[in-house]
Structure formats: structure tokens, C-alpha cells
């Protein structure tokens, strides 16, 4: 377990760079979707469950970030043991 923390500490700059790269990518991805924003009435929102769709979108973005962090940590561990 301590070895994992040492690996993360040694590759901290690479992990930080990739996290920042993902945040910038998601920012521009979200900015593109805001340009296509449509307005709905309250009745349409309740009929189409748009709030649930937005929660799903936010959950997907968080899931992508979490998976990328796990991939970065896994790749760091793999590189140390080669």
C-alpha cells in the first residue's frame, strides 16, 4: 500500500497534468453543448424529465474523470514495475 503512495508521489506532475487536460476538455465539451441550449416551459420540463437527463449528464462527466484517474494510477503502477 505504501508503494502505491510512493508511485503516486513520484508521478504527481504527470497525474496533475492529465487531470488539468481532462478538465479543460470537459469545459470545452460543455461549452459546445450550451450553445445549443433550448428553452422549455415548466410543463414541458415535467413531461420530459429534463432534470433527470441533466443529472445523468453530470454523472457521466464525473464517471469519466474517475475512470481517467484510475487509468492514470494504473499506468503509473505499470510503468514502475517494468
C-alpha positions, 0 to 999 in steps of 0.5 A: 500500500505504501508503494502505491503512495510512493508511485503516486508521489513520484508521478504527481506532475504527470497525474496533475497534468492529465487531470488539468487536460481532462478538465479543460476538455470537459469545459470545452465539451460543455461549452459546445453543448450550451450553445445549443441550449433550448428553452422549455416551459415548466410543463414541458420540463415535467413531461420530459424529465429534463432534470433527470437527463441533466443529472445523468449528464453530470454523472457521466462527466464525473464517471469519466474523470474517475475512470481517467484517474484510475487509468492514470494510477494504473499506468503509473503502477505499470510503468514502475514495475517494468 
